[in-house]
Amino acid sequence: MPRLSSFNRAYPDIDVRIQAVDHDGAKMADGVDVAIFYGYSNWPGLRTDRLYAEYLIPVCAPD
């Protein structure tokens, strides 16, 4: 996201749209070329590639 504005300036003919969703029932809108989904769900009819492994670390205050 931090580089999106510079990408848009460098490539003004590429239409970039972002939609954030937080549930497994999310559907891609017509005309979408790339979508990033979070989670381990099965999305039938879509080709999926893992972008990175996630590691969670708890951070707590002594109180």
mmCIF file as Biopython writes it, N, C-alpha, C and O atoms, coordinates in Angstrom:
data_model
#
loop_
_atom_site.group_PDB
_atom_site.id
_atom_site.type_symbol
_atom_site.label_atom_id
_atom_site.label_alt_id
_atom_site.label_comp_id
_atom_site.label_asym_id
_atom_site.label_entity_id
_atom_site.label_seq_id
_atom_site.pdbx_PDB_ins_code
_atom_site.Cartn_x
_atom_site.Cartn_y
_atom_site.Cartn_z
_atom_site.occupancy
_atom_site.B_iso_or_equiv
_atom_site.auth_seq_id
_atom_site.auth_asym_id
_atom_site.pdbx_PDB_model_num
ATOM 1   N N  . MET A ? 1  ? 0.806   -1.199  0.000   1.0 0.0 1  A 1 
ATOM 2   C CA . MET A ? 1  ? 0.000   0.000   0.000   1.0 0.0 1  A 1 
ATOM 3   C C  . MET A ? 1  ? 0.855   1.273   0.000   1.0 0.0 1  A 1 
ATOM 4   O O  . MET A ? 1  ? 0.491   2.242   -0.666  1.0 0.0 1  A 1 
ATOM 5   N N  . PRO A ? 2  ? 1.978   1.299   0.726   1.0 0.0 2  A 1 
ATOM 6   C CA . PRO A ? 2  ? 2.748   2.550   0.731   1.0 0.0 2  A 1 
ATOM 7   C C  . PRO A ? 2  ? 3.257   2.962   -0.648  1.0 0.0 2  A 1 
ATOM 8   O O  . PRO A ? 2  ? 3.493   4.147   -0.884  1.0 0.0 2  A 1 
ATOM 9   N N  . ARG A ? 3  ? 3.430   2.015   -1.553  1.0 0.0 3  A 1 
ATOM 10  C CA . ARG A ? 3  ? 3.967   2.330   -2.880  1.0 0.0 3  A 1 
ATOM 11  C C  . ARG A ? 3  ? 2.900   2.490   -3.952  1.0 0.0 3  A 1 
ATOM 12  O O  . ARG A ? 3  ? 3.225   2.711   -5.118  1.0 0.0 3  A 1 
ATOM 13  N N  . LEU A ? 4  ? 1.645   2.383   -3.577  1.0 0.0 4  A 1 
ATOM 14  C CA . LEU A ? 4  ? 0.574   2.418   -4.570  1.0 0.0 4  A 1 
ATOM 15  C C  . LEU A ? 4  ? 0.515   3.749   -5.310  1.0 0.0 4  A 1 
ATOM 16  O O  . LEU A ? 4  ? 0.322   3.751   -6.526  1.0 0.0 4  A 1 
ATOM 17  N N  . SER A ? 5  ? 0.669   4.863   -4.636  1.0 0.0 5  A 1 
ATOM 18  C CA . SER A ? 5  ? 0.582   6.160   -5.317  1.0 0.0 5  A 1 
ATOM 19  C C  . SER A ? 5  ? 1.717   6.330   -6.325  1.0 0.0 5  A 1 
ATOM 20  O O  . SER A ? 5  ? 1.490   6.868   -7.409  1.0 0.0 5  A 1 
ATOM 21  N N  . SER A ? 6  ? 2.928   5.886   -5.998  1.0 0.0 6  A 1 
ATOM 22  C CA . SER A ? 6  ? 4.024   6.003   -6.964  1.0 0.0 6  A 1 
ATOM 23  C C  . SER A ? 6  ? 3.812   5.042   -8.139  1.0 0.0 6  A 1 
ATOM 24  O O  . SER A ? 6  ? 4.179   5.365   -9.269  1.0 0.0 6  A 1 
ATOM 25  N N  . PHE A ? 7  ? 3.223   3.860   -7.887  1.0 0.0 7  A 1 
ATOM 26  C CA . PHE A ? 7  ? 2.887   2.936   -8.973  1.0 0.0 7  A 1 
ATOM 27  C C  . PHE A ? 7  ? 1.866   3.580   -9.909  1.0 0.0 7  A 1 
ATOM 28  O O  . PHE A ? 7  ? 2.001   3.511   -11.130 1.0 0.0 7  A 1 
ATOM 29  N N  . ASN A ? 8  ? 0.848   4.204   -9.324  1.0 0.0 8  A 1 
ATOM 30  C CA . ASN A ? 8  ? -0.184  4.856   -10.151 1.0 0.0 8  A 1 
ATOM 31  C C  . ASN A ? 8  ? 0.392   5.983   -10.994 1.0 0.0 8  A 1 
ATOM 32  O O  . ASN A ? 8  ? -0.036  6.176   -12.131 1.0 0.0 8  A 1 
ATOM 33  N N  . ARG A ? 9  ? 1.351   6.729   -10.463 1.0 0.0 9  A 1 
ATOM 34  C CA . ARG A ? 9  ? 1.990   7.790   -11.247 1.0 0.0 9  A 1 
ATOM 35  C C  . ARG A ? 9  ? 2.838   7.196   -12.379 1.0 0.0 9  A 1 
ATOM 36  O O  . ARG A ? 9  ? 2.851   7.728   -13.489 1.0 0.0 9  A 1 
ATOM 37  N N  . ALA A ? 10 ? 3.535   6.112   -12.102 1.0 0.0 10 A 1 
ATOM 38  C CA . ALA A ? 10 ? 4.402   5.493   -13.110 1.0 0.0 10 A 1 
ATOM 39  C C  . ALA A ? 10 ? 3.601   4.765   -14.190 1.0 0.0 10 A 1 
ATOM 40  O O  . ALA A ? 10 ? 4.037   4.698   -15.340 1.0 0.0 10 A 1 
ATOM 41  N N  . TYR A ? 11 ? 2.445   4.223   -13.837 1.0 0.0 11 A 1 
ATOM 42  C CA . TYR A ? 11 ? 1.620   3.440   -14.764 1.0 0.0 11 A 1 
ATOM 43  C C  . TYR A ? 11 ? 0.175   3.921   -14.724 1.0 0.0 11 A 1 
ATOM 44  O O  . TYR A ? 11 ? -0.700  3.206   -14.234 1.0 0.0 11 A 1 
ATOM 45  N N  . PRO A ? 12 ? -0.088  5.121   -15.231 1.0 0.0 12 A 1 
ATOM 46  C CA . PRO A ? 12 ? -1.445  5.679   -15.119 1.0 0.0 12 A 1 
ATOM 47  C C  . PRO A ? 12 ? -2.503  4.911   -15.912 1.0 0.0 12 A 1 
ATOM 48  O O  . PRO A ? 12 ? -3.694  5.066   -15.638 1.0 0.0 12 A 1 
ATOM 49  N N  . ASP A ? 13 ? -2.107  4.091   -16.883 1.0 0.0 13 A 1 
ATOM 50  C CA . ASP A ? 13 ? -3.084  3.341   -17.677 1.0 0.0 13 A 1 
ATOM 51  C C  . ASP A ? 13 ? -3.522  2.036   -17.030 1.0 0.0 13 A 1 
ATOM 52  O O  . ASP A ? 13 ? -4.425  1.370   -17.536 1.0 0.0 13 A 1 
ATOM 53  N N  . ILE A ? 14 ? -2.900  1.663   -15.922 1.0 0.0 14 A 1 
ATOM 54  C CA . ILE A ? 14 ? -3.292  0.449   -15.211 1.0 0.0 14 A 1 
ATOM 55  C C  . ILE A ? 14 ? -4.276  0.845   -14.108 1.0 0.0 14 A 1 
ATOM 56  O O  . ILE A ? 14 ? -3.954  1.636   -13.221 1.0 0.0 14 A 1 
ATOM 57  N N  . ASP A ? 15 ? -5.460  0.287   -14.184 1.0 0.0 15 A 1 
ATOM 58  C CA . ASP A ? 15 ? -6.516  0.593   -13.210 1.0 0.0 15 A 1 
ATOM 59  C C  . ASP A ? 15 ? -6.371  -0.333  -12.004 1.0 0.0 15 A 1 
ATOM 60  O O  . ASP A ? 15 ? -6.593  -1.539  -12.121 1.0 0.0 15 A 1 
ATOM 61  N N  . VAL A ? 16 ? -6.004  0.213   -10.858 1.0 0.0 16 A 1 
ATOM 62  C CA . VAL A ? 16 ? -5.818  -0.573  -9.643  1.0 0.0 16 A 1 
ATOM 63  C C  . VAL A ? 16 ? -6.966  -0.265  -8.689  1.0 0.0 16 A 1 
ATOM 64  O O  . VAL A ? 16 ? -7.203  0.888   -8.331  1.0 0.0 16 A 1 
ATOM 65  N N  . ARG A ? 17 ? -7.670  -1.312  -8.288  1.0 0.0 17 A 1 
ATOM 66  C CA . ARG A ? 17 ? -8.767  -1.164  -7.311  1.0 0.0 17 A 1 
ATOM 67  C C  . ARG A ? 17 ? -8.522  -2.134  -6.172  1.0 0.0 17 A 1 
ATOM 68  O O  . ARG A ? 17 ? -8.122  -3.277  -6.392  1.0 0.0 17 A 1 
ATOM 69  N N  . ILE A ? 18 ? -8.762  -1.678  -4.963  1.0 0.0 18 A 1 
ATOM 70  C CA . ILE A ? 18 ? -8.521  -2.504  -3.779  1.0 0.0 18 A 1 
ATOM 71  C C  . ILE A ? 18 ? -9.816  -2.629  -2.987  1.0 0.0 18 A 1 
ATOM 72  O O  . ILE A ? 18 ? -10.511 -1.644  -2.737  1.0 0.0 18 A 1 
ATOM 73  N N  . GLN A ? 19 ? -10.120 -3.860  -2.599  1.0 0.0 19 A 1 
ATOM 74  C CA . GLN A ? 19 ? -11.284 -4.124  -1.764  1.0 0.0 19 A 1 
ATOM 75  C C  . GLN A ? 19 ? -10.833 -5.018  -0.623  1.0 0.0 19 A 1 
ATOM 76  O O  . GLN A ? 19 ? -10.333 -6.118  -0.859  1.0 0.0 19 A 1 
ATOM 77  N N  . ALA A ? 20 ? -10.999 -4.568  0.592   1.0 0.0 20 A 1 
ATOM 78  C CA . ALA A ? 20 ? -10.624 -5.361  1.760   1.0 0.0 20 A 1 
ATOM 79  C C  . ALA A ? 20 ? -11.840 -6.140  2.256   1.0 0.0 20 A 1 
ATOM 80  O O  . ALA A ? 20 ? -12.919 -5.576  2.439   1.0 0.0 20 A 1 
ATOM 81  N N  . VAL A ? 21 ? -11.652 -7.435  2.469   1.0 0.0 21 A 1 
ATOM 82  C CA . VAL A ? 21 ? -12.720 -8.283  3.002   1.0 0.0 21 A 1 
ATOM 83  C C  . VAL A ? 21 ? -12.146 -9.111  4.143   1.0 0.0 21 A 1 
ATOM 84  O O  . VAL A ? 21 ? -10.949 -9.395  4.177   1.0 0.0 21 A 1 
ATOM 85  N N  . ASP A ? 22 ? -12.996 -9.487  5.060   1.0 0.0 22 A 1 
ATOM 86  C CA . ASP A ? 22 ? -12.520 -10.240 6.221   1.0 0.0 22 A 1 
ATOM 87  C C  . ASP A ? 22 ? -13.357 -11.481 6.503   1.0 0.0 22 A 1 
ATOM 88  O O  . ASP A ? 22 ? -13.542 -11.865 7.658   1.0 0.0 22 A 1 
ATOM 89  N N  . HIS A ? 23 ? -13.861 -12.105 5.441   1.0 0.0 23 A 1 
ATOM 90  C CA . HIS A ? 23 ? -14.645 -13.328 5.630   1.0 0.0 23 A 1 
ATOM 91  C C  . HIS A ? 23 ? -14.435 -14.262 4.453   1.0 0.0 23 A 1 
ATOM 92  O O  . HIS A ? 23 ? -14.094 -13.829 3.352   1.0 0.0 23 A 1 
ATOM 93  N N  . ASP A ? 24 ? -14.640 -15.533 4.694   1.0 0.0 24 A 1 
ATOM 94  C CA . ASP A ? 24 ? -14.404 -16.553 3.670   1.0 0.0 24 A 1 
ATOM 95  C C  . ASP A ? 24 ? -15.389 -16.497 2.522   1.0 0.0 24 A 1 
ATOM 96  O O  . ASP A ? 24 ? -15.096 -17.008 1.441   1.0 0.0 24 A 1 
ATOM 97  N N  . GLY A ? 25 ? -16.543 -15.894 2.721   1.0 0.0 25 A 1 
ATOM 98  C CA . GLY A ? 25 ? -17.565 -15.855 1.684   1.0 0.0 25 A 1 
ATOM 99  C C  . GLY A ? 25 ? -17.335 -14.769 0.655   1.0 0.0 25 A 1 
ATOM 100 O O  . GLY A ? 25 ? -18.198 -14.534 -0.191  1.0 0.0 25 A 1 
ATOM 101 N N  . ALA A ? 26 ? -16.186 -14.094 0.704   1.0 0.0 26 A 1 
ATOM 102 C CA . ALA A ? 26 ? -15.915 -12.991 -0.214  1.0 0.0 26 A 1 
ATOM 103 C C  . ALA A ? 26 ? -15.839 -13.497 -1.648  1.0 0.0 26 A 1 
ATOM 104 O O  . ALA A ? 26 ? -15.290 -14.570 -1.901  1.0 0.0 26 A 1 
ATOM 105 N N  . LYS A ? 27 ? -16.369 -12.755 -2.557  1.0 0.0 27 A 1 
ATOM 106 C CA . LYS A ? 27 ? -16.357 -13.095 -3.983  1.0 0.0 27 A 1 
ATOM 107 C C  . LYS A ? 27 ? -15.611 -11.988 -4.736  1.0 0.0 27 A 1 
ATOM 108 O O  . LYS A ? 27 ? -15.661 -10.816 -4.361  1.0 0.0 27 A 1 
ATOM 109 N N  . MET A ? 28 ? -14.925 -12.387 -5.795  1.0 0.0 28 A 1 
ATOM 110 C CA . MET A ? 28 ? -14.262 -11.398 -6.625  1.0 0.0 28 A 1 
ATOM 111 C C  . MET A ? 28 ? -15.274 -10.772 -7.568  1.0 0.0 28 A 1 
ATOM 112 O O  . MET A ? 28 ? -16.135 -11.459 -8.118  1.0 0.0 28 A 1 
ATOM 113 N N  . ALA A ? 29 ? -15.165 -9.473  -7.749  1.0 0.0 29 A 1 
ATOM 114 C CA . ALA A ? 29 ? -16.041 -8.767  -8.676  1.0 0.0 29 A 1 
ATOM 115 C C  . ALA A ? 29 ? -15.619 -9.077  -10.103 1.0 0.0 29 A 1 
ATOM 116 O O  . ALA A ? 29 ? -14.479 -9.475  -10.342 1.0 0.0 29 A 1 
ATOM 117 N N  . ASP A ? 30 ? -16.518 -8.899  -11.040 1.0 0.0 30 A 1 
ATOM 118 C CA . ASP A ? 30 ? -16.199 -9.094  -12.453 1.0 0.0 30 A 1 
ATOM 119 C C  . ASP A ? 30 ? -15.100 -8.118  -12.870 1.0 0.0 30 A 1 
ATOM 120 O O  . ASP A ? 30 ? -15.076 -6.971  -12.423 1.0 0.0 30 A 1 
ATOM 121 N N  . GLY A ? 31 ? -14.203 -8.575  -13.720 1.0 0.0 31 A 1 
ATOM 122 C CA . GLY A ? 31 ? -13.155 -7.720  -14.229 1.0 0.0 31 A 1 
ATOM 123 C C  . GLY A ? 31 ? -11.919 -7.634  -13.347 1.0 0.0 31 A 1 
ATOM 124 O O  . GLY A ? 31 ? -10.996 -6.884  -13.663 1.0 0.0 31 A 1 
ATOM 125 N N  . VAL A ? 32 ? -11.879 -8.378  -12.258 1.0 0.0 32 A 1 
ATOM 126 C CA . VAL A ? 32 ? -10.717 -8.361  -11.359 1.0 0.0 32 A 1 
ATOM 127 C C  . VAL A ? 32 ? -9.672  -9.323  -11.907 1.0 0.0 32 A 1 
ATOM 128 O O  . VAL A ? 32 ? -9.981  -10.470 -12.232 1.0 0.0 32 A 1 
ATOM 129 N N  . ASP A ? 33 ? -8.437  -8.853  -12.006 1.0 0.0 33 A 1 
ATOM 130 C CA . ASP A ? 33 ? -7.346  -9.682  -12.504 1.0 0.0 33 A 1 
ATOM 131 C C  . ASP A ? 33 ? -6.593  -10.372 -11.375 1.0 0.0 33 A 1 
ATOM 132 O O  . ASP A ? 33 ? -6.147  -11.507 -11.539 1.0 0.0 33 A 1 
ATOM 133 N N  . VAL A ? 34 ? -6.442  -9.711  -10.239 1.0 0.0 34 A 1 
ATOM 134 C CA . VAL A ? 34 ? -5.677  -10.245 -9.114  1.0 0.0 34 A 1 
ATOM 135 C C  . VAL A ? 34 ? -6.392  -9.880  -7.820  1.0 0.0 34 A 1 
ATOM 136 O O  . VAL A ? 34 ? -6.873  -8.757  -7.666  1.0 0.0 34 A 1 
ATOM 137 N N  . ALA A ? 35 ? -6.461  -10.816 -6.902  1.0 0.0 35 A 1 
ATOM 138 C CA . ALA A ? 35 ? -7.037  -10.555 -5.583  1.0 0.0 35 A 1 
ATOM 139 C C  . ALA A ? 35 ? -6.147  -11.208 -4.535  1.0 0.0 35 A 1 
ATOM 140 O O  . ALA A ? 35 ? -5.538  -12.247 -4.788  1.0 0.0 35 A 1 
ATOM 141 N N  . ILE A ? 36 ? -6.076  -10.603 -3.376  1.0 0.0 36 A 1 
ATOM 142 C CA . ILE A ? 36 ? -5.316  -11.180 -2.272  1.0 0.0 36 A 1 
ATOM 143 C C  . ILE A ? 36 ? -6.302  -11.514 -1.162  1.0 0.0 36 A 1 
ATOM 144 O O  . ILE A ? 36 ? -6.939  -10.628 -0.592  1.0 0.0 36 A 1 
ATOM 145 N N  . PHE A ? 37 ? -6.417  -12.796 -0.865  1.0 0.0 37 A 1 
ATOM 146 C CA . PHE A ? 37 ? -7.291  -13.277 0.201   1.0 0.0 37 A 1 
ATOM 147 C C  . PHE A ? 37 ? -6.425  -13.736 1.363   1.0 0.0 37 A 1 
ATOM 148 O O  . PHE A ? 37 ? -5.326  -14.251 1.157   1.0 0.0 37 A 1 
ATOM 149 N N  . TYR A ? 38 ? -6.907  -13.555 2.562   1.0 0.0 38 A 1 
ATOM 150 C CA . TYR A ? 38 ? -6.190  -13.965 3.753   1.0 0.0 38 A 1 
ATOM 151 C C  . TYR A ? 38 ? -6.863  -15.200 4.329   1.0 0.0 38 A 1 
ATOM 152 O O  . TYR A ? 38 ? -8.083  -15.226 4.492   1.0 0.0 38 A 1 
ATOM 153 N N  . GLY A ? 39 ? -6.074  -16.225 4.638   1.0 0.0 39 A 1 
ATOM 154 C CA . GLY A ? 39 ? -6.647  -17.387 5.301   1.0 0.0 39 A 1 
ATOM 155 C C  . GLY A ? 39 ? -6.305  -18.684 4.603   1.0 0.0 39 A 1 
ATOM 156 O O  . GLY A ? 39 ? -5.565  -18.705 3.619   1.0 0.0 39 A 1 
ATOM 157 N N  . TYR A ? 40 ? -6.855  -19.767 5.127   1.0 0.0 40 A 1 
ATOM 158 C CA . TYR A ? 40 ? -6.585  -21.105 4.618   1.0 0.0 40 A 1 
ATOM 159 C C  . TYR A ? 40 ? -7.807  -21.719 3.969   1.0 0.0 40 A 1 
ATOM 160 O O  . TYR A ? 40 ? -7.925  -22.943 3.907   1.0 0.0 40 A 1 
ATOM 161 N N  . SER A ? 41 ? -8.694  -20.913 3.496   1.0 0.0 41 A 1 
ATOM 162 C CA . SER A ? 41 ? -9.934  -21.445 2.924   1.0 0.0 41 A 1 
ATOM 163 C C  . SER A ? 41 ? -9.705  -22.018 1.540   1.0 0.0 41 A 1 
ATOM 164 O O  . SER A ? 41 ? -8.658  -21.815 0.925   1.0 0.0 41 A 1 
ATOM 165 N N  . ASN A ? 42 ? -10.704 -22.734 1.069   1.0 0.0 42 A 1 
ATOM 166 C CA . ASN A ? 42 ? -10.701 -23.289 -0.273  1.0 0.0 42 A 1 
ATOM 167 C C  . ASN A ? 42 ? -11.537 -22.352 -1.143  1.0 0.0 42 A 1 
ATOM 168 O O  . ASN A ? 42 ? -12.716 -22.131 -0.867  1.0 0.0 42 A 1 
ATOM 169 N N  . TRP A ? 43 ? -10.927 -21.802 -2.190  1.0 0.0 43 A 1 
ATOM 170 C CA . TRP A ? 43 ? -11.643 -20.900 -3.082  1.0 0.0 43 A 1 
ATOM 171 C C  . TRP A ? 43 ? -11.789 -21.586 -4.437  1.0 0.0 43 A 1 
ATOM 172 O O  . TRP A ? 43 ? -10.916 -21.458 -5.296  1.0 0.0 43 A 1 
ATOM 173 N N  . PRO A ? 44 ? -12.905 -22.323 -4.635  1.0 0.0 44 A 1 
ATOM 174 C CA . PRO A ? 44 ? -13.103 -23.071 -5.874  1.0 0.0 44 A 1 
ATOM 175 C C  . PRO A ? 44 ? -13.115 -22.149 -7.086  1.0 0.0 44 A 1 
ATOM 176 O O  . PRO A ? 44 ? -13.649 -21.041 -7.037  1.0 0.0 44 A 1 
ATOM 177 N N  . GLY A ? 45 ? -12.521 -22.625 -8.166  1.0 0.0 45 A 1 
ATOM 178 C CA . GLY A ? 45 ? -12.514 -21.879 -9.413  1.0 0.0 45 A 1 
ATOM 179 C C  . GLY A ? 45 ? -11.427 -20.822 -9.509  1.0 0.0 45 A 1 
ATOM 180 O O  . GLY A ? 45 ? -11.333 -20.127 -10.521 1.0 0.0 45 A 1 
ATOM 181 N N  . LEU A ? 46 ? -10.604 -20.689 -8.473  1.0 0.0 46 A 1 
ATOM 182 C CA . LEU A ? 46 ? -9.530  -19.703 -8.481  1.0 0.0 46 A 1 
ATOM 183 C C  . LEU A ? 46 ? -8.183  -20.392 -8.397  1.0 0.0 46 A 1 
ATOM 184 O O  . LEU A ? 46 ? -8.047  -21.411 -7.720  1.0 0.0 46 A 1 
ATOM 185 N N  . ARG A ? 47 ? -7.198  -19.853 -9.070  1.0 0.0 47 A 1 
ATOM 186 C CA . ARG A ? 47 ? -5.823  -20.330 -8.904  1.0 0.0 47 A 1 
ATOM 187 C C  . ARG A ? 47 ? -5.244  -19.580 -7.720  1.0 0.0 47 A 1 
ATOM 188 O O  . ARG A ? 47 ? -5.325  -18.354 -7.662  1.0 0.0 47 A 1 
ATOM 189 N N  . THR A ? 48 ? -4.665  -20.296 -6.782  1.0 0.0 48 A 1 
ATOM 190 C CA . THR A ? 48 ? -4.121  -19.658 -5.584  1.0 0.0 48 A 1 
ATOM 191 C C  . THR A ? 48 ? -2.630  -19.942 -5.451  1.0 0.0 48 A 1 
ATOM 192 O O  . THR A ? 48 ? -2.168  -21.040 -5.760  1.0 0.0 48 A 1 
ATOM 193 N N  . ASP A ? 49 ? -1.893  -18.958 -4.995  1.0 0.0 49 A 1 
ATOM 194 C CA . ASP A ? 49 ? -0.464  -19.070 -4.712  1.0 0.0 49 A 1 
ATOM 195 C C  . ASP A ? 49 ? -0.205  -18.452 -3.347  1.0 0.0 49 A 1 
ATOM 196 O O  . ASP A ? 49 ? -0.653  -17.342 -3.060  1.0 0.0 49 A 1 
ATOM 197 N N  . ARG A ? 50 ? 0.510   -19.171 -2.522  1.0 0.0 50 A 1 
ATOM 198 C CA . ARG A ? 50 ? 0.846   -18.659 -1.196  1.0 0.0 50 A 1 
ATOM 199 C C  . ARG A ? 50 ? 1.878   -17.543 -1.335  1.0 0.0 50 A 1 
ATOM 200 O O  . ARG A ? 50 ? 2.899   -17.720 -1.998  1.0 0.0 50 A 1 
ATOM 201 N N  . LEU A ? 51 ? 1.615   -16.402 -0.714  1.0 0.0 51 A 1 
ATOM 202 C CA . LEU A ? 51 ? 2.527   -15.267 -0.787  1.0 0.0 51 A 1 
ATOM 203 C C  . LEU A ? 51 ? 3.619   -15.349 0.274   1.0 0.0 51 A 1 
ATOM 204 O O  . LEU A ? 51 ? 4.777   -15.027 0.009   1.0 0.0 51 A 1 
ATOM 205 N N  . TYR A ? 52 ? 3.248   -15.777 1.464   1.0 0.0 52 A 1 
ATOM 206 C CA . TYR A ? 52 ? 4.222   -15.875 2.553   1.0 0.0 52 A 1 
ATOM 207 C C  . TYR A ? 52 ? 3.622   -16.691 3.695   1.0 0.0 52 A 1 
ATOM 208 O O  . TYR A ? 52 ? 2.405   -16.841 3.804   1.0 0.0 52 A 1 
ATOM 209 N N  . ALA A ? 53 ? 4.503   -17.210 4.539   1.0 0.0 53 A 1 
ATOM 210 C CA . ALA A ? 53 ? 4.061   -17.917 5.748   1.0 0.0 53 A 1 
ATOM 211 C C  . ALA A ? 53 ? 3.882   -16.889 6.858   1.0 0.0 53 A 1 
ATOM 212 O O  . ALA A ? 53 ? 4.657   -15.940 6.970   1.0 0.0 53 A 1 
ATOM 213 N N  . GLU A ? 54 ? 2.886   -17.080 7.649   1.0 0.0 54 A 1 
ATOM 214 C CA . GLU A ? 54 ? 2.609   -16.158 8.743   1.0 0.0 54 A 1 
ATOM 215 C C  . GLU A ? 54 ? 3.053   -16.771 10.065  1.0 0.0 54 A 1 
ATOM 216 O O  . GLU A ? 54 ? 2.832   -17.955 10.319  1.0 0.0 54 A 1 
ATOM 217 N N  . TYR A ? 55 ? 3.671   -15.967 10.885  1.0 0.0 55 A 1 
ATOM 218 C CA . TYR A ? 55 ? 4.073   -16.386 12.224  1.0 0.0 55 A 1 
ATOM 219 C C  . TYR A ? 55 ? 3.489   -15.409 13.226  1.0 0.0 55 A 1 
ATOM 220 O O  . TYR A ? 55 ? 3.675   -14.198 13.101  1.0 0.0 55 A 1 
ATOM 221 N N  . LEU A ? 56 ? 2.784   -15.928 14.216  1.0 0.0 56 A 1 
ATOM 222 C CA . LEU A ? 56 ? 2.185   -15.093 15.246  1.0 0.0 56 A 1 
ATOM 223 C C  . LEU A ? 56 ? 2.985   -15.208 16.530  1.0 0.0 56 A 1 
ATOM 224 O O  . LEU A ? 56 ? 3.351   -16.305 16.950  1.0 0.0 56 A 1 
ATOM 225 N N  . ILE A ? 57 ? 3.253   -14.074 17.146  1.0 0.0 57 A 1 
ATOM 226 C CA . ILE A ? 57 ? 4.019   -14.035 18.395  1.0 0.0 57 A 1 
ATOM 227 C C  . ILE A ? 57 ? 3.228   -13.205 19.399  1.0 0.0 57 A 1 
ATOM 228 O O  . ILE A ? 57 ? 2.910   -12.050 19.114  1.0 0.0 57 A 1 
ATOM 229 N N  . PRO A ? 58 ? 2.902   -13.760 20.566  1.0 0.0 58 A 1 
ATOM 230 C CA . PRO A ? 58 ? 2.185   -12.956 21.561  1.0 0.0 58 A 1 
ATOM 231 C C  . PRO A ? 58 ? 3.123   -11.915 22.179  1.0 0.0 58 A 1 
ATOM 232 O O  . PRO A ? 58 ? 4.285   -12.194 22.475  1.0 0.0 58 A 1 
ATOM 233 N N  . VAL A ? 59 ? 2.591   -10.732 22.360  1.0 0.0 59 A 1 
ATOM 234 C CA . VAL A ? 59 ? 3.342   -9.650  22.991  1.0 0.0 59 A 1 
ATOM 235 C C  . VAL A ? 59 ? 2.488   -9.156  24.142  1.0 0.0 59 A 1 
ATOM 236 O O  . VAL A ? 59 ? 1.342   -8.754  23.942  1.0 0.0 59 A 1 
ATOM 237 N N  . CYS A ? 60 ? 3.046   -9.183  25.356  1.0 0.0 60 A 1 
ATOM 238 C CA . CYS A ? 60 ? 2.288   -8.848  26.551  1.0 0.0 60 A 1 
ATOM 239 C C  . CYS A ? 60 ? 3.063   -7.899  27.450  1.0 0.0 60 A 1 
ATOM 240 O O  . CYS A ? 60 ? 4.294   -7.909  27.469  1.0 0.0 60 A 1 
ATOM 241 N N  . ALA A ? 61 ? 2.342   -7.090  28.185  1.0 0.0 61 A 1 
ATOM 242 C CA . ALA A ? 61 ? 2.948   -6.243  29.212  1.0 0.0 61 A 1 
ATOM 243 C C  . ALA A ? 61 ? 2.945   -7.001  30.522  1.0 0.0 61 A 1 
ATOM 244 O O  . ALA A ? 61 ? 2.063   -7.833  30.735  1.0 0.0 61 A 1 
ATOM 245 N N  . PRO A ? 62 ? 3.898   -6.751  31.413  1.0 0.0 62 A 1 
ATOM 246 C CA . PRO A ? 62 ? 3.932   -7.469  32.694  1.0 0.0 62 A 1 
ATOM 247 C C  . PRO A ? 62 ? 2.656   -7.332  33.504  1.0 0.0 62 A 1 
ATOM 248 O O  . PRO A ? 62 ? 2.324   -8.225  34.285  1.0 0.0 62 A 1 
ATOM 249 N N  . ASP A ? 63 ? 1.943   -6.247  33.337  1.0 0.0 63 A 1 
ATOM 250 C CA . ASP A ? 63 ? 0.692   -6.042  34.086  1.0 0.0 63 A 1 
ATOM 251 C C  . ASP A ? 63 ? -0.375  -6.977  33.590  1.0 0.0 63 A 1 
ATOM 252 O O  . ASP A ? 63 ? -1.497  -6.957  34.095  1.0 0.0 63 A 1 
#
